[in-house]
Amino acid sequence: MNTNQKTAVVTGSGSGIGLAVAEAFVRDGFNVVLNGRNRDKLDNAAALIGKPDQLSIITGDITNPEVANQIVNKTVEHFGQIDTLVNNAGTFSMKPFTEYTIEELDVFLGYLRGTFVLTQSVVRQMQKKGNGGSIINIGTILATNGVHGLPSSAPIASKGGVMALTKNLSVELASDNIRINAVALGVVPTSLYGELSDEQLNALNDMQPLGRYGKAKDIADAVLYLANATWMTGVILPVDGGVDAGGDGAYHGAKKESIDTN
Ligand SMILES: NC(=O)c1ccc[n+]([C@@H]2O[C@H](COP(=O)([O-])OP(=O)(O)OC[C@H]3O[C@@H](n4cnc5c(N)ncnc54)[C@H](OP(=O)(O)O)[C@@H]3O)[C@@H](O)[C@H]2O)c1
């Protein structure tokens, strides 16, 4: 363990995008705290990354407010301070707006509340240390672009809140040199999507202006960039194969061949 190195906490880092982010930070020299609910998954992630001296595991559900203090206290105990927080843990579902139950909505809003409370605990610690810091939220382009065929109002209500917090807090915390940015993701097939057939994967490729769906590493590169970009705050960076730039008709459900130009 090297307490002179920067330390990043990455929530939901046992798989998918969080794992790729944790790996990128370790390769960049950070100490990294892995978090998730399933210890076995986190142990496997740590084995995959290697560099055990730079890693620590804190198991816990970020929707439980008590976990926020545990994450901060154990990280400070182990590595000295927190320089970067990546609020990545999240989940997703699709269903028509009118069919979401209040219980399902509460599950998604629990992620917003958990992100809020963990960020509060981390910011208190950053303010106490007085060295500034960086917070990166994982958002989605679905929060600012409705997409035909992807009805997801409950998870998006939560993600939209996280993205709004990014802008709002960036100004409030700027005088402490605490930067807060977000990435707005396009499609990255992970365990969130379950098993996809080759045909489904090809269809996902066709939806992107850049001609391919995203890989977890594409997101990790952007998150690491934001962590090190010391004059950027309040930015919501689309990392989406070009979809946010206008995109392809297929992605937005407006089939090109069906548009009557007369
Ligand atoms: N993949 C995409 O296309 C896409 C698009 C837009 C946004 N996103 C966002 O990207 C983030 C990462 O998702 P992913 O695609 O990498 O999915 P993933 O592979 O399912 O990863 C999510 C990770 O979060 C952990 N997690 C879930 N709930 C948690 C909780 N309450 N507390 C702590 N850890 C929790 C999970 O592990 P445990 O189950 O062990 O806790 C899992 O390792 C999510 O916020 C997601 O909404 C993804």
The ligand as an SDF file (V2000), in Angstrom:
LIG
                    3D

 48 52  0  0  0  0  0  0  0  0999 V2000
  -24.3870   -0.8720  -19.9780 N   0  0  0  0  0  0  0  0  0  0  0  0
  -25.0330    0.1440  -20.5110 C   0  0  0  0  0  0  0  0  0  0  0  0
  -25.3790    0.1670  -21.7100 O   0  0  0  0  0  0  0  0  0  0  0  0
  -25.3760    1.3370  -19.6680 C   0  0  0  0  0  0  0  0  0  0  0  0
  -26.0010    2.4270  -20.2660 C   0  0  0  0  0  0  0  0  0  0  0  0
  -26.2890    3.5320  -19.4790 C   0  0  0  0  0  0  0  0  0  0  0  0
  -25.9320    3.5600  -18.1490 C   0  0  0  0  0  0  0  0  0  0  0  0
  -25.3220    2.4680  -17.5960 N   0  0  0  0  0  0  0  0  0  0  0  0
  -24.9560    2.5290  -16.1840 C   0  0  0  0  0  0  0  0  0  0  0  0
  -23.6270    2.0610  -16.0180 O   0  0  0  0  0  0  0  0  0  0  0  0
  -23.4720    1.5750  -14.6810 C   0  0  0  0  0  0  0  0  0  0  0  0
  -22.7650    0.2270  -14.6970 C   0  0  0  0  0  0  0  0  0  0  0  0
  -23.6010   -0.7370  -15.2950 O   0  0  0  0  0  0  0  0  0  0  0  0
  -23.0480   -1.9870  -16.1230 P   0  0  0  0  0  0  0  0  0  0  0  0
  -23.6340   -1.8850  -17.4810 O   0  0  0  0  0  0  0  0  0  0  0  0
  -21.5840   -2.1230  -15.9640 O   0  0  0  0  0  0  0  0  0  0  0  0
  -23.8330   -3.1750  -15.3930 O   0  0  0  0  0  0  0  0  0  0  0  0
  -23.3210   -4.3970  -14.4820 P   0  0  0  0  0  0  0  0  0  0  0  0
  -22.2770   -5.1950  -15.1540 O   0  0  0  0  0  0  0  0  0  0  0  0
  -24.5760   -5.0570  -14.0280 O   0  0  0  0  0  0  0  0  0  0  0  0
  -22.6140   -3.6570  -13.2760 O   0  0  0  0  0  0  0  0  0  0  0  0
  -23.3030   -3.0590  -12.2230 C   0  0  0  0  0  0  0  0  0  0  0  0
  -22.5110   -3.3570  -10.9600 C   0  0  0  0  0  0  0  0  0  0  0  0
  -23.0870   -2.6330   -9.8910 O   0  0  0  0  0  0  0  0  0  0  0  0
  -23.1810   -3.4730   -8.7460 C   0  0  0  0  0  0  0  0  0  0  0  0
  -24.3390   -3.0250   -7.9900 N   0  0  0  0  0  0  0  0  0  0  0  0
  -25.6350   -3.0340   -8.3800 C   0  0  0  0  0  0  0  0  0  0  0  0
  -26.4120   -2.5480   -7.4110 N   0  0  0  0  0  0  0  0  0  0  0  0
  -25.5870   -2.2070   -6.3910 C   0  0  0  0  0  0  0  0  0  0  0  0
  -25.8090   -1.6560   -5.1080 C   0  0  0  0  0  0  0  0  0  0  0  0
  -27.0330   -1.3620   -4.6890 N   0  0  0  0  0  0  0  0  0  0  0  0
  -24.7420   -1.4390   -4.3090 N   0  0  0  0  0  0  0  0  0  0  0  0
  -23.4900   -1.7520   -4.7210 C   0  0  0  0  0  0  0  0  0  0  0  0
  -23.2300   -2.2700   -5.9330 N   0  0  0  0  0  0  0  0  0  0  0  0
  -24.2660   -2.5070   -6.7580 C   0  0  0  0  0  0  0  0  0  0  0  0
  -23.3590   -4.8910   -9.2970 C   0  0  0  0  0  0  0  0  0  0  0  0
  -22.7740   -5.8790   -8.4510 O   0  0  0  0  0  0  0  0  0  0  0  0
  -23.5760   -6.5980   -7.2570 P   0  0  0  0  0  0  0  0  0  0  0  0
  -24.8330   -7.1400   -7.8620 O   0  0  0  0  0  0  0  0  0  0  0  0
  -22.6230   -7.6360   -6.7580 O   0  0  0  0  0  0  0  0  0  0  0  0
  -23.8390   -5.5400   -6.2330 O   0  0  0  0  0  0  0  0  0  0  0  0
  -22.5530   -4.8310  -10.5920 C   0  0  0  0  0  0  0  0  0  0  0  0
  -21.2250   -5.2920  -10.4190 O   0  0  0  0  0  0  0  0  0  0  0  0
  -24.8720    1.5410  -14.0660 C   0  0  0  0  0  0  0  0  0  0  0  0
  -25.0700    2.6850  -13.2610 O   0  0  0  0  0  0  0  0  0  0  0  0
  -25.7770    1.6120  -15.2880 C   0  0  0  0  0  0  0  0  0  0  0  0
  -27.0370    2.1730  -15.0170 O   0  0  0  0  0  0  0  0  0  0  0  0
  -25.0410    1.3510  -18.3230 C   0  0  0  0  0  0  0  0  0  0  0  0
  1  2  1  0
  2  3  2  0
  2  4  1  0
  4  5  1  0
  4 48  2  0
  5  6  2  0
  6  7  1  0
  7  8  2  0
  8  9  1  0
  8 48  1  0
  9 10  1  0
  9 46  1  0
 10 11  1  0
 11 12  1  0
 11 44  1  0
 12 13  1  0
 13 14  1  0
 14 15  2  0
 14 16  1  0
 14 17  1  0
 17 18  1  0
 18 19  2  0
 18 20  1  0
 18 21  1  0
 21 22  1  0
 22 23  1  0
 23 24  1  0
 23 42  1  0
 24 25  1  0
 25 26  1  0
 25 36  1  0
 26 27  1  0
 26 35  1  0
 27 28  2  0
 28 29  1  0
 29 30  1  0
 29 35  2  0
 30 31  1  0
 30 32  2  0
 32 33  1  0
 33 34  2  0
 34 35  1  0
 36 37  1  0
 36 42  1  0
 37 38  1  0
 38 39  2  0
 38 40  1  0
 38 41  1  0
 42 43  1  0
 44 45  1  0
 44 46  1  0
 46 47  1  0
M  CHG  2   8   1  16  -1
M  END
$$$$
